[in-house]
Amino acid sequence: MTLMQFPHIAKLDLKLIEPLFALLNERHVTRAAQRCNMSQSAMSRAFERLRAAFDDELLVRSDGRYERTIRGDHLLAELQELLPRLDAVIRGDAFDPATTHEWFRIATTDYAAAILIPLLLARVERAAPGAHVEITPWNNAVAENMESGRTHVAIIGTDNLKTYNSEPLFSDEFVCVVARDHPLRSDRVTLKQYLAFRHAVVTVNDGGQLWIENALASRGLERTVALRTPYQLSAVMAAARSTMVCTSARRLAMDFAPLADVRLVRAPREFPKIAYHMAWHSRLRDDAAQKWIRQQVRLAANDLERKMPGQPGLTVREERSARR
């Protein structure tokens, strides 16, 4: 059997498959060129050849940007299914971490990137020194990126992932980060006390911290927001120099607290626990490289769970003494 028995494949330069996939994904010539390590002019030439080969525009301008044609949409859907399988067929089950130069793309939050990813990278570096890891932020584009193959694994604080394979990874709890001289003096803040202060809010997604917002909204309550920031450290530093309260996951608060010399207070009992999950697209289920990186994520999460947890209610100096 030869390619001549597949006449439509035979007439297409297979070197154009990667540019085709990048163009249909990015809908932008420059970004597609960067993704394929090509010059913009080379990508433009490939684009023209692809249009001729498929007798279709593939991408058309609309309101100053490219949109896929119907044929382009169909091609992208087929390539998203075909290419991972083809890659796995070529590689087979012979994935060797010690010699791989694979890229692993993981989407997650600022929190998980700070407490889990360093443990994951330590494992990857030991077992697969030639591998590459790219971390991208958790946002509304993650679902599209997982569908397109631009994101391999999502590490996120939700189990609402019915369209993907997923499993629980680790848990945490909320604490309130306050200045050393803050008027809150008890080990745990009540909901009434919590609402009496202004807050530095970390905008995880959709403008807030959904666990907190939902817990308050279910009781017809709302906190007063003085600061919104996408960065955990900036929220902690703001709380250290004001009477604002920063609500953070305990593990991350313990890591950041020494920089600000703050106190940690247990959050209101009405707030839920934090539960993080790992999710991946079903077409990556049996891929040897992807199975390996998912196992490294699981092991990193196990490492995290074994670490000594923080003790809310202690100052940083007292916590250090307690650990000794």
Backbone bond lengths (Angstrom), bond angles and torsions (degrees), N, CA, C in turn:
res aa  C-N    CA-C-N  psi(-1)  N-CA   C-N-CA  omega(-1)  CA-C   N-CA-C  phi
1 M - - - 1.471 - - 1.521 108.92 -
2 T 1.318 116.85 130.70 1.460 121.94 -179.85 1.516 109.23 -127.12
3 L 1.352 114.67 171.89 1.464 118.51 178.02 1.513 112.58 -63.02
4 M 1.336 117.04 -20.44 1.457 119.17 178.02 1.520 111.50 -62.51
5 Q 1.347 116.74 -22.21 1.457 119.77 176.11 1.518 111.55 -79.49
6 F 1.335 117.25 -5.47 1.462 123.34 174.43 1.528 106.90 -124.62
7 P 1.337 117.19 76.00 1.470 120.76 -169.00 1.514 114.57 -58.99
8 H 1.319 117.35 -30.96 1.469 118.92 -178.44 1.531 110.92 -73.05
9 I 1.347 116.49 -34.66 1.466 119.68 175.29 1.521 109.45 -68.85
10 A 1.338 116.11 -41.35 1.465 120.55 -174.92 1.525 112.17 -61.46
11 K 1.321 118.17 -29.92 1.459 119.19 -176.71 1.534 113.05 -88.30
12 L 1.336 116.83 -2.73 1.465 120.37 178.56 1.516 109.96 -103.92
13 D 1.322 116.77 130.24 1.461 121.60 173.47 1.530 107.98 -67.60
14 L 1.333 116.89 112.18 1.470 120.04 -174.89 1.524 112.69 -65.27
15 K 1.338 117.58 -16.17 1.465 120.02 175.37 1.520 111.62 -67.65
16 L 1.342 116.31 -12.86 1.459 119.96 -179.88 1.535 112.52 -86.68
17 I 1.324 117.25 -6.69 1.462 119.37 -177.25 1.531 111.41 -63.65
18 E 1.335 116.64 -44.24 1.477 119.03 -179.69 1.530 111.31 -63.69
19 P 1.352 120.09 -48.07 1.468 119.36 174.96 1.528 113.23 -59.03
20 L 1.340 116.91 -38.06 1.464 120.16 178.49 1.523 110.76 -60.75
21 F 1.327 116.63 -48.01 1.464 120.71 -178.86 1.525 110.88 -62.83
22 A 1.330 116.44 -42.07 1.472 120.47 179.99 1.528 111.16 -65.89
23 L 1.311 117.63 -43.97 1.474 120.78 -179.80 1.519 111.62 -62.85
24 L 1.327 116.54 -44.47 1.458 119.58 -178.66 1.527 111.34 -67.96
25 N 1.332 116.87 -32.90 1.463 120.70 177.62 1.516 112.12 -72.64
26 E 1.319 115.81 -50.43 1.462 120.94 -171.73 1.525 112.89 -82.07
27 R 1.350 116.07 -29.93 1.477 120.78 -175.27 1.531 110.64 53.96
28 H 1.340 113.89 37.72 1.461 119.72 -176.35 1.532 106.80 -160.41
29 V 1.327 117.10 122.61 1.457 120.96 -173.11 1.529 111.58 -64.61
30 T 1.337 117.09 -45.04 1.470 120.06 -177.38 1.517 111.50 -64.28
31 R 1.333 117.57 -46.34 1.464 120.11 179.93 1.534 110.93 -65.09
32 A 1.326 116.75 -38.25 1.465 119.68 177.39 1.520 110.55 -63.33
33 A 1.326 117.07 -39.68 1.465 121.04 178.68 1.526 110.65 -63.65
34 Q 1.331 116.96 -43.11 1.462 120.88 178.53 1.519 110.88 -62.65
35 R 1.305 116.20 -40.16 1.463 121.33 -178.99 1.527 111.12 -64.18
36 C 1.340 117.02 -32.92 1.465 121.54 -177.78 1.526 112.56 -98.85
37 N 1.346 117.11 5.45 1.473 121.33 -177.12 1.531 111.32 56.26
38 M 1.325 115.13 43.97 1.461 122.17 178.52 1.521 108.80 -118.24
39 S 1.335 116.47 159.52 1.458 120.04 171.53 1.525 108.61 -73.95
40 Q 1.338 116.06 158.86 1.463 119.56 179.09 1.527 111.02 -62.77
41 S 1.333 116.72 -38.74 1.466 119.60 -179.40 1.529 110.99 -66.17
42 A 1.349 117.16 -38.94 1.467 120.28 178.07 1.528 110.54 -65.33
43 M 1.338 116.91 -39.25 1.455 119.62 177.72 1.526 110.50 -66.31
44 S 1.330 117.59 -38.66 1.469 120.74 178.34 1.524 110.79 -62.18
45 R 1.323 116.78 -40.04 1.465 120.04 177.73 1.531 110.66 -66.21
46 A 1.332 116.17 -41.10 1.466 119.72 177.72 1.524 110.60 -62.94
47 F 1.326 115.90 -37.92 1.467 121.61 179.17 1.529 110.28 -60.54
48 E 1.315 116.85 -44.98 1.469 120.59 -179.77 1.530 110.39 -65.43
49 R 1.312 117.06 -40.11 1.462 119.98 178.76 1.533 110.90 -64.90
50 L 1.315 116.90 -38.78 1.460 120.62 178.60 1.524 111.48 -66.01
51 R 1.320 116.30 -41.18 1.458 119.55 177.21 1.519 111.02 -59.80
52 A 1.324 115.59 -41.69 1.465 119.66 179.52 1.522 110.94 -68.17
53 A 1.345 116.81 -41.95 1.458 120.47 -177.21 1.524 111.90 -64.73
54 F 1.332 116.62 -37.50 1.466 120.34 -177.46 1.532 112.45 -96.70
55 D 1.352 116.10 -3.07 1.460 120.86 -179.13 1.523 110.76 50.59
56 D 1.355 113.88 44.92 1.460 120.76 -177.93 1.516 108.11 -153.62
57 E 1.323 117.12 147.94 1.474 120.44 179.55 1.535 112.16 -67.77
58 L 1.322 117.93 -26.22 1.466 124.57 179.57 1.527 112.54 66.90
59 L 1.333 116.40 -51.58 1.466 121.93 175.77 1.521 108.20 -130.10
60 V 1.318 116.67 134.72 1.469 121.16 178.13 1.518 109.02 -127.79
61 R 1.311 116.92 148.37 1.466 121.85 -179.34 1.521 110.56 -75.60
62 S 1.345 114.80 135.85 1.459 121.34 176.80 1.518 108.08 -148.56
63 D 1.322 116.38 117.66 1.480 121.34 -179.41 1.525 111.65 54.22
64 G 1.337 116.07 42.31 1.453 120.60 174.11 1.512 115.41 82.09
65 R 1.319 118.35 5.74 1.464 120.79 178.90 1.521 108.80 -139.54
66 Y 1.327 115.99 163.65 1.456 120.87 178.76 1.529 110.48 -84.94
67 E 1.336 114.89 140.62 1.458 121.73 170.08 1.525 107.93 -125.89
68 R 1.323 116.05 148.29 1.455 119.13 179.20 1.520 111.96 -72.76
69 T 1.310 116.43 143.64 1.457 120.56 171.04 1.531 108.27 -75.01
70 I 1.325 116.88 173.14 1.464 119.86 177.24 1.525 110.11 -59.65
71 R 1.350 116.20 -41.61 1.470 119.67 177.58 1.523 110.13 -63.41
72 G 1.326 117.09 -40.29 1.456 120.55 178.23 1.515 112.12 -61.72
73 D 1.357 117.35 -41.20 1.465 120.75 177.13 1.522 111.22 -61.15
74 H 1.341 116.29 -44.02 1.461 120.34 -179.93 1.521 111.10 -64.15
75 L 1.321 116.73 -42.62 1.464 120.31 179.12 1.522 111.43 -62.01
76 L 1.327 116.52 -44.36 1.465 119.51 -179.10 1.520 110.69 -62.01
77 A 1.321 116.99 -44.19 1.467 120.20 -179.94 1.525 110.70 -60.60
78 E 1.321 116.58 -41.97 1.464 119.71 179.36 1.524 111.70 -67.40
79 L 1.321 116.91 -42.54 1.466 120.29 -178.79 1.524 111.67 -66.17
80 Q 1.335 117.11 -35.23 1.464 120.48 178.63 1.525 111.14 -62.37
81 E 1.299 117.00 -32.72 1.461 120.69 176.78 1.524 111.94 -83.35
82 L 1.331 116.22 -39.35 1.463 121.11 -172.20 1.526 113.51 -75.40
83 L 1.344 117.35 -47.06 1.458 120.03 -170.08 1.532 114.01 -63.50
84 P 1.349 119.65 -44.58 1.468 117.49 176.69 1.526 112.46 -60.26
85 R 1.346 117.07 -38.11 1.466 119.42 178.58 1.524 110.84 -66.92
86 L 1.344 116.21 -42.35 1.462 120.23 179.53 1.523 110.77 -63.12
87 D 1.337 116.46 -42.45 1.460 120.71 179.21 1.526 110.29 -61.92
88 A 1.341 116.01 -41.73 1.463 120.16 179.82 1.520 111.13 -67.08
89 V 1.354 116.77 -36.76 1.465 120.71 178.58 1.520 110.34 -63.42
90 I 1.333 116.12 -44.06 1.464 120.32 -178.57 1.522 111.01 -66.78
91 R 1.349 115.52 -42.39 1.466 118.96 -178.95 1.519 111.18 -77.40
92 G 1.342 117.03 -33.40 1.456 120.83 -175.77 1.514 110.62 68.53
93 D 1.299 116.87 -151.85 1.466 121.87 179.36 1.522 111.32 -96.57
94 A 1.320 116.12 16.98 1.463 120.48 -173.55 1.522 112.55 -90.79
95 F 1.333 117.63 28.11 1.459 119.80 178.69 1.517 110.04 -64.71
96 D 1.317 115.82 125.73 1.469 121.72 -179.52 1.523 108.74 -122.46
97 P 1.320 118.72 106.44 1.467 120.46 -179.47 1.526 112.90 -54.06
98 A 1.304 117.44 -35.20 1.465 120.96 -174.84 1.524 112.65 -66.52
99 T 1.333 117.47 -24.92 1.468 120.08 -176.72 1.523 113.34 -116.24
100 T 1.329 117.76 -3.61 1.465 119.97 -174.48 1.518 112.28 -70.96
101 H 1.323 115.74 151.49 1.466 123.21 170.78 1.532 109.56 -122.48
102 E 1.311 115.50 26.98 1.463 123.19 -177.22 1.530 111.14 -63.96
103 W 1.344 114.79 147.06 1.463 121.99 170.57 1.527 108.02 -97.43
104 F 1.321 116.97 130.63 1.462 122.26 174.77 1.529 107.84 -115.06
105 R 1.322 116.78 122.56 1.467 121.80 -174.87 1.524 109.42 -110.63
106 I 1.329 114.69 119.99 1.462 121.61 -173.28 1.527 109.46 -123.92
107 A 1.331 116.35 129.31 1.463 121.65 175.46 1.520 108.87 -102.71
108 T 1.333 116.54 132.30 1.454 119.34 179.71 1.524 110.36 -159.69
109 T 1.309 115.67 -178.88 1.463 122.09 -178.74 1.522 110.97 -91.95
110 D 1.322 115.20 168.37 1.458 121.83 175.94 1.533 110.32 -56.64
111 Y 1.311 116.46 -39.77 1.470 122.67 -179.02 1.525 111.45 -62.24
112 A 1.339 117.32 -56.23 1.465 119.85 -178.27 1.520 111.56 -66.49
113 A 1.343 116.67 -32.73 1.471 119.67 177.84 1.518 110.78 -63.21
114 A 1.333 117.34 -30.93 1.464 120.82 -178.21 1.521 112.80 -83.83
115 I 1.337 118.53 -36.86 1.472 118.88 -172.45 1.522 113.83 -102.85
116 L 1.334 118.31 -28.02 1.460 120.46 -176.56 1.525 113.38 -102.54
117 I 1.338 116.58 -42.26 1.467 119.89 -173.80 1.529 112.36 -60.59
118 P 1.340 121.03 -39.94 1.474 118.43 176.93 1.530 113.01 -58.23
119 L 1.341 117.50 -37.27 1.456 120.48 176.94 1.526 110.95 -67.89
120 L 1.332 116.28 -37.80 1.463 120.37 176.83 1.522 110.94 -65.14
121 L 1.332 116.97 -45.14 1.463 120.52 -178.06 1.523 111.61 -63.55
122 A 1.314 116.69 -35.21 1.467 119.34 177.44 1.521 110.30 -62.04
123 R 1.320 117.05 -41.85 1.457 121.27 178.28 1.528 111.06 -66.96
124 V 1.325 116.87 -44.48 1.465 120.68 -179.04 1.523 110.24 -63.00
125 E 1.324 116.53 -43.24 1.469 119.63 -178.26 1.527 111.64 -62.58
126 R 1.325 116.96 -37.53 1.465 119.70 179.81 1.530 111.50 -70.25
127 A 1.333 116.69 -43.04 1.462 119.90 -173.12 1.518 113.65 -90.93
128 A 1.341 116.91 -30.07 1.470 121.18 -174.74 1.519 109.66 -137.86
129 P 1.323 118.30 73.16 1.474 121.56 -174.21 1.519 114.01 -63.28
130 G 1.333 118.32 -19.44 1.459 119.97 178.88 1.506 114.10 -95.16
131 A 1.335 117.85 -1.66 1.467 121.71 -179.14 1.526 110.75 -76.64
132 H 1.322 115.62 160.53 1.460 122.45 179.40 1.527 108.83 -126.32
133 V 1.327 116.13 140.72 1.457 121.64 177.56 1.525 108.84 -123.11
134 E 1.314 116.21 130.89 1.469 121.31 176.25 1.522 108.15 -118.25
135 I 1.330 116.39 124.82 1.461 122.13 178.72 1.524 108.77 -103.32
136 T 1.320 116.37 127.33 1.463 121.01 176.90 1.523 108.88 -120.49
137 P 1.340 117.68 153.97 1.467 119.47 -176.12 1.524 112.82 -72.23
138 W 1.319 114.69 148.37 1.460 120.53 173.14 1.530 108.09 -75.22
139 N 1.322 117.08 119.81 1.464 121.66 178.20 1.518 108.75 -153.89
140 N 1.317 116.80 -171.54 1.461 120.95 -174.95 1.524 113.28 -70.43
141 A 1.344 117.85 -9.89 1.465 120.68 179.91 1.523 112.65 -90.13
142 V 1.340 117.98 -4.31 1.457 120.26 -174.25 1.525 111.82 -63.30
143 A 1.332 117.72 -41.99 1.467 119.80 -179.16 1.526 110.49 -59.57
144 E 1.324 117.12 -44.69 1.461 120.81 178.22 1.525 110.67 -63.69
145 N 1.327 116.91 -39.67 1.462 120.27 -179.65 1.526 111.95 -68.02
146 M 1.330 117.44 -33.59 1.456 119.98 176.36 1.525 110.41 -69.82
147 E 1.322 116.58 -38.25 1.460 119.94 177.47 1.519 111.31 -64.21
148 S 1.343 116.35 -38.64 1.462 120.66 -176.39 1.525 112.88 -81.86
149 G 1.327 117.75 -12.64 1.453 120.57 -177.69 1.511 113.74 90.73
150 R 1.340 118.24 1.86 1.463 120.57 178.52 1.529 111.45 -74.01
151 T 1.330 116.44 -23.33 1.462 121.83 175.36 1.521 108.14 -119.96
152 H 1.330 116.72 129.25 1.456 121.51 -178.59 1.520 112.41 -93.17
153 V 1.326 116.23 -40.42 1.463 121.75 -175.23 1.522 108.43 -136.42
154 A 1.330 116.28 138.57 1.464 121.23 172.50 1.526 108.29 -115.44
155 I 1.324 115.92 131.95 1.468 121.90 177.03 1.512 106.40 -116.62
156 I 1.319 116.01 104.57 1.459 120.11 -166.33 1.522 112.23 -141.05
157 G 1.314 115.37 159.11 1.451 122.18 -177.91 1.507 113.16 -93.07
158 T 1.316 116.82 55.99 1.460 121.02 176.62 1.513 108.76 -157.36
159 D 1.326 116.96 151.31 1.461 120.24 173.84 1.529 110.69 -111.21
160 N 1.345 115.95 13.99 1.463 120.18 178.89 1.531 109.47 -85.30
161 L 1.324 115.46 66.65 1.462 121.88 -171.68 1.528 110.26 -130.04
162 K 1.320 115.69 46.77 1.460 120.53 -172.01 1.525 113.03 -62.51
163 T 1.328 118.16 -25.27 1.461 120.05 -178.00 1.525 112.41 -85.93
164 Y 1.342 117.66 -2.74 1.463 121.00 -178.00 1.523 110.33 -125.88
165 N 1.323 115.18 161.62 1.459 119.71 166.87 1.528 107.32 -72.46
166 S 1.316 117.36 137.59 1.466 119.28 179.72 1.516 110.37 -152.62
167 E 1.340 114.61 161.59 1.458 121.24 177.18 1.520 108.89 -155.86
168 P 1.342 118.02 151.60 1.466 120.31 177.65 1.520 111.25 -69.69
169 L 1.346 115.41 147.51 1.464 121.05 -178.73 1.526 112.68 -114.82
170 F 1.341 116.67 -58.76 1.459 120.16 -177.07 1.519 109.16 -158.55
171 S 1.308 116.33 168.67 1.462 121.26 -179.22 1.520 110.09 -129.97
172 D 1.313 115.00 166.71 1.466 121.67 179.81 1.526 107.02 -157.86
173 E 1.320 116.41 179.97 1.458 120.38 176.64 1.517 109.49 -136.40
174 F 1.325 115.11 159.57 1.457 120.01 179.58 1.521 111.15 -83.21
175 V 1.334 114.68 143.92 1.460 122.01 169.40 1.524 107.98 -131.31
176 C 1.312 115.50 160.71 1.457 121.42 175.86 1.524 108.50 -103.21
177 V 1.309 115.67 125.34 1.464 122.24 178.68 1.523 107.72 -96.09
178 V 1.345 116.22 123.41 1.458 120.59 -178.28 1.527 109.96 -135.76
179 A 1.321 116.12 161.25 1.462 121.43 177.90 1.529 109.99 -64.79
180 R 1.334 116.40 156.36 1.470 120.28 -178.70 1.524 112.26 -58.64
181 D 1.349 116.72 -34.87 1.462 119.50 -178.18 1.526 111.97 -99.36
182 H 1.309 117.41 19.71 1.462 121.15 -179.24 1.531 110.11 -63.78
183 P 1.338 118.22 144.31 1.476 120.29 -178.80 1.525 114.39 -64.48
184 L 1.330 118.73 -18.42 1.469 119.82 174.09 1.523 108.40 -70.47
185 R 1.338 117.45 116.08 1.460 120.22 -175.43 1.526 113.29 -114.67
186 S 1.342 119.18 -13.13 1.460 120.65 -176.75 1.527 110.62 -79.73
187 D 1.339 116.07 166.89 1.462 120.63 179.21 1.522 112.02 -75.10
188 R 1.327 117.21 -24.72 1.460 121.07 176.53 1.522 109.33 -133.35
189 V 1.348 114.90 137.10 1.452 120.06 179.50 1.525 109.12 -91.29
190 T 1.328 116.70 138.87 1.461 119.98 174.65 1.525 109.11 -81.36
191 L 1.321 116.39 164.05 1.457 120.18 179.81 1.528 110.19 -62.91
192 K 1.322 117.37 -38.26 1.465 120.97 178.60 1.526 110.55 -63.41
193 Q 1.328 117.28 -44.68 1.468 120.80 177.15 1.526 111.01 -63.17
194 Y 1.316 115.96 -41.46 1.465 121.64 -178.57 1.517 110.78 -58.37
195 L 1.324 117.08 -44.01 1.470 121.42 -176.26 1.524 112.47 -76.25
196 A 1.329 117.19 -11.40 1.466 119.84 -178.90 1.527 111.96 -78.05
197 F 1.332 117.65 -13.33 1.467 120.98 -177.27 1.523 111.29 -111.85
198 R 1.342 114.39 161.67 1.460 120.25 173.74 1.530 108.76 -84.09
199 H 1.341 115.17 159.36 1.461 118.96 -168.80 1.522 113.03 -129.28
200 A 1.336 114.50 144.13 1.461 122.49 169.84 1.521 106.58 -98.89
201 V 1.326 116.39 112.08 1.461 121.89 -170.12 1.522 110.49 -107.07
202 V 1.330 115.91 130.15 1.458 121.57 175.11 1.527 108.05 -87.05
203 T 1.324 116.21 121.58 1.463 121.24 -175.95 1.522 109.65 -85.95
204 V 1.316 116.20 85.87 1.462 121.44 -178.87 1.515 110.46 -66.12
205 N 1.312 117.27 -49.52 1.461 122.64 178.76 1.515 108.03 -163.54
206 D 1.337 115.99 148.26 1.462 121.30 179.61 1.523 112.08 55.57
207 G 1.321 117.29 31.22 1.450 121.15 170.78 1.506 116.85 84.15
208 G 1.327 120.03 7.80 1.456 118.71 -178.80 1.516 112.62 -166.75
209 Q 1.340 115.05 -162.87 1.461 122.87 175.99 1.529 105.86 -110.53
210 L 1.318 116.98 99.71 1.459 120.71 -168.20 1.520 112.63 -60.58
211 W 1.338 118.51 -34.89 1.469 119.27 177.59 1.534 110.46 -56.81
212 I 1.342 115.03 -45.86 1.468 120.02 -177.36 1.526 110.33 -71.94
213 E 1.341 115.80 -48.15 1.468 119.22 -177.54 1.526 110.83 -59.35
214 N 1.335 116.73 -41.83 1.470 119.48 -178.86 1.519 111.95 -68.54
215 A 1.338 116.44 -39.31 1.467 119.55 178.83 1.523 111.04 -62.70
216 L 1.330 116.57 -39.46 1.463 120.31 178.45 1.527 111.06 -72.44
217 A 1.343 116.16 -45.08 1.468 120.02 -176.76 1.522 111.44 -62.36
218 S 1.347 117.57 -34.32 1.469 120.34 179.81 1.526 111.55 -64.13
219 R 1.332 116.74 -17.63 1.463 122.25 178.29 1.525 111.67 -107.87
220 G 1.323 116.15 9.68 1.463 120.66 179.78 1.508 112.87 70.77
221 L 1.347 116.98 27.50 1.461 121.81 -175.60 1.520 111.11 -116.29
222 E 1.323 115.77 162.55 1.455 121.98 177.84 1.522 108.54 -152.98
223 R 1.305 117.38 137.18 1.456 120.44 178.93 1.528 110.72 -89.40
224 T 1.315 116.15 159.02 1.458 121.87 178.25 1.522 109.29 -88.41
225 V 1.308 116.90 116.80 1.460 122.25 -176.34 1.529 110.01 -95.52
226 A 1.318 116.32 120.59 1.462 121.24 177.19 1.528 111.40 -98.30
227 L 1.336 116.79 -26.42 1.470 121.68 -177.61 1.512 109.53 -145.02
228 R 1.329 115.41 133.24 1.470 121.32 168.86 1.517 107.59 -117.13
229 T 1.321 116.56 131.63 1.460 121.17 -179.43 1.519 109.26 -149.71
230 P 1.335 118.40 144.58 1.462 119.59 176.51 1.531 113.16 -80.88
231 Y 1.333 117.28 -2.36 1.465 121.03 -172.30 1.523 111.21 -112.52
232 Q 1.337 115.39 123.48 1.462 120.49 -179.51 1.524 111.98 -59.74
233 L 1.346 116.52 -44.07 1.457 119.56 -175.63 1.526 111.47 -63.30
234 S 1.320 117.49 -40.02 1.467 119.03 -179.34 1.522 110.82 -65.37
235 A 1.337 117.89 -34.49 1.463 120.69 177.84 1.520 110.88 -67.71
236 V 1.350 116.35 -41.12 1.466 120.57 178.03 1.524 110.76 -63.48
237 M 1.338 116.98 -44.37 1.463 120.16 -179.58 1.523 111.77 -65.69
238 A 1.331 116.65 -34.75 1.467 120.00 177.22 1.523 110.38 -65.52
239 A 1.343 116.59 -42.12 1.465 119.65 178.74 1.523 111.11 -65.22
240 A 1.338 117.31 -35.11 1.470 121.25 -178.17 1.518 112.26 -63.70
241 R 1.323 117.28 -24.35 1.470 121.11 -174.23 1.528 112.72 -115.30
242 S 1.331 116.43 24.01 1.462 120.30 -178.20 1.520 109.09 -157.78
243 T 1.316 115.97 -172.82 1.471 120.32 172.83 1.518 111.00 -97.96
244 M 1.339 117.42 10.62 1.463 120.27 176.38 1.527 110.29 -67.59
245 V 1.309 114.82 154.53 1.461 122.42 175.01 1.520 107.96 -109.97
246 C 1.326 116.72 130.89 1.461 122.00 174.62 1.525 107.78 -109.15
247 T 1.314 117.39 119.57 1.459 121.94 178.54 1.518 108.20 -93.35
248 S 1.330 116.33 120.00 1.458 120.83 -173.40 1.518 110.12 -139.01
249 A 1.319 116.49 162.09 1.458 121.00 172.27 1.523 108.84 -68.22
250 R 1.322 115.85 141.61 1.465 121.07 -172.64 1.528 112.70 -57.68
251 R 1.339 117.28 -47.03 1.460 119.12 -175.97 1.528 111.68 -60.63
252 L 1.316 116.27 -44.64 1.456 119.24 -178.55 1.521 110.64 -69.66
253 A 1.320 117.11 -38.10 1.470 120.33 177.62 1.518 110.54 -59.32
254 M 1.333 117.08 -40.05 1.458 120.17 179.27 1.521 112.05 -66.94
255 D 1.326 117.07 -32.47 1.461 119.85 178.50 1.527 111.65 -72.80
256 F 1.334 115.92 -38.88 1.460 120.06 -176.48 1.530 113.17 -83.75
257 A 1.329 117.00 -27.01 1.459 120.33 -172.07 1.528 114.88 -56.03
258 P 1.344 120.54 -38.74 1.465 118.90 -179.56 1.523 113.89 -59.53
259 L 1.314 117.32 -24.95 1.467 119.82 179.10 1.523 111.93 -72.51
260 A 1.333 115.99 -22.98 1.467 119.38 -174.81 1.520 113.61 -117.60
261 D 1.346 117.65 -11.86 1.467 122.37 -177.79 1.524 110.59 54.30
262 V 1.312 115.35 59.26 1.460 122.59 -178.85 1.522 110.46 -106.90
263 R 1.335 115.74 174.87 1.458 121.84 172.78 1.524 108.91 -106.27
264 L 1.339 115.58 149.23 1.453 121.42 174.47 1.521 108.93 -111.71
265 V 1.317 115.60 130.86 1.460 122.42 -178.40 1.525 107.92 -122.47
266 R 1.313 117.19 138.66 1.461 119.74 178.90 1.532 110.03 -60.78
267 A 1.323 115.57 138.23 1.465 121.44 -178.65 1.531 110.34 -73.54
268 P 1.325 117.67 166.07 1.472 119.90 177.44 1.526 112.19 -54.53
269 R 1.331 116.08 145.29 1.464 121.06 -178.15 1.527 111.82 -62.39
270 E 1.335 116.04 -21.76 1.463 119.81 -177.74 1.535 113.28 -72.46
271 F 1.318 116.95 -12.93 1.467 119.77 -177.61 1.532 110.05 -81.28
272 P 1.327 117.34 142.31 1.469 120.37 -177.79 1.519 112.31 -77.50
273 K 1.320 115.62 167.25 1.456 121.01 169.94 1.532 109.28 -72.90
274 I 1.318 115.80 159.09 1.460 121.86 176.37 1.523 107.90 -95.81
275 A 1.320 116.99 129.48 1.469 121.50 178.84 1.522 108.77 -127.44
276 Y 1.328 116.26 118.83 1.468 121.18 179.74 1.527 110.23 -102.23
277 H 1.344 113.91 143.18 1.459 121.82 -178.56 1.525 110.40 -125.90
278 M 1.324 115.49 159.42 1.457 122.39 170.72 1.522 107.78 -111.40
279 A 1.340 116.47 135.80 1.461 121.20 -179.32 1.520 110.12 -132.16
280 W 1.331 116.01 150.06 1.457 121.09 178.20 1.528 108.80 -153.42
281 H 1.320 115.68 157.06 1.464 121.44 -179.20 1.526 109.75 -73.28
282 S 1.327 116.41 144.90 1.467 120.70 -176.49 1.523 112.78 -61.45
283 R 1.334 117.80 -27.81 1.465 117.82 -178.50 1.528 112.46 -71.50
284 L 1.344 117.32 -13.45 1.464 120.97 177.30 1.527 111.89 -96.34
285 R 1.316 116.47 4.41 1.469 120.81 -173.60 1.518 112.86 -56.34
286 D 1.339 117.56 -45.40 1.462 120.88 -173.23 1.524 113.81 -102.14
287 D 1.329 117.85 3.00 1.458 120.67 179.12 1.529 109.49 -67.75
288 A 1.339 116.13 127.11 1.471 120.64 -173.34 1.524 112.22 -60.64
289 A 1.321 117.41 -43.98 1.465 120.45 -178.98 1.519 110.77 -66.08
290 Q 1.332 116.26 -41.12 1.458 119.78 -179.10 1.522 111.73 -70.42
291 K 1.320 116.87 -36.44 1.467 119.51 174.86 1.521 110.14 -61.57
292 W 1.334 116.50 -37.75 1.469 120.48 179.93 1.528 111.08 -65.98
293 I 1.344 117.54 -47.27 1.467 118.89 -176.65 1.533 110.50 -67.92
294 R 1.333 117.59 -33.95 1.460 119.06 176.77 1.532 110.95 -65.08
295 Q 1.321 116.22 -36.67 1.467 118.99 176.78 1.520 110.90 -66.42
296 Q 1.331 117.73 -36.56 1.470 120.55 177.18 1.526 110.68 -65.38
297 V 1.334 117.05 -36.78 1.469 120.83 176.58 1.528 109.56 -63.82
298 R 1.332 116.85 -44.33 1.473 119.86 178.71 1.528 111.07 -59.82
299 L 1.331 115.75 -45.10 1.468 119.38 -178.81 1.524 111.22 -65.95
300 A 1.341 116.89 -36.98 1.467 120.10 176.85 1.525 110.14 -64.53
301 A 1.341 116.74 -39.52 1.464 120.18 177.42 1.527 110.51 -64.24
302 N 1.336 117.09 -38.31 1.467 119.85 175.56 1.527 110.93 -63.11
303 D 1.333 116.41 -40.93 1.474 120.28 176.41 1.521 110.06 -59.09
304 L 1.314 115.87 -41.88 1.462 121.07 -178.33 1.523 110.80 -64.10
305 E 1.327 116.82 -43.31 1.461 120.42 -178.32 1.526 111.99 -66.22
306 R 1.345 115.61 -27.00 1.468 118.66 179.82 1.525 112.96 -80.92
307 K 1.349 116.68 -16.20 1.459 118.89 -179.94 1.524 110.15 -66.57
308 M 1.321 116.85 148.48 1.458 120.91 179.67 1.519 109.62 -62.17
309 P 1.330 119.29 124.39 1.465 120.78 179.72 1.520 111.25 -72.48
310 G 1.314 115.72 159.58 1.459 120.74 175.48 1.514 111.18 -72.14
311 Q 1.300 116.61 163.41 1.450 121.43 179.28 1.528 109.03 -119.89
312 P 1.338 117.92 91.00 1.457 119.81 -179.45 1.518 111.02 -55.37
313 G 1.311 115.19 146.16 1.442 120.16 -179.42 1.516 112.48 101.95
314 L 1.344 116.71 -9.36 1.451 120.73 178.00 1.524 109.41 -105.48
315 T 1.319 116.08 148.03 1.456 119.13 170.90 1.515 108.32 -74.14
316 V 1.314 116.86 167.53 1.453 120.68 -179.58 1.523 110.90 -60.71
317 R 1.325 117.20 -44.19 1.464 119.86 -178.46 1.529 110.58 -63.75
318 E 1.356 117.53 -42.83 1.458 121.22 179.68 1.524 110.97 -65.48
319 E 1.334 116.03 -37.91 1.470 120.06 178.04 1.517 111.08 -61.23
320 R 1.342 115.93 -44.07 1.450 119.35 178.68 1.524 111.33 -59.88
321 S 1.339 115.42 -41.42 1.465 119.81 179.63 1.532 110.86 -64.74
322 A 1.351 115.13 -40.07 1.465 119.53 179.96 1.512 111.11 -63.35
323 R 1.333 116.95 -35.77 1.469 120.26 -179.22 1.521 110.87 -71.47
324 R 1.328 116.98 -30.53 1.468 119.51 178.08 1.520 110.27 -74.93
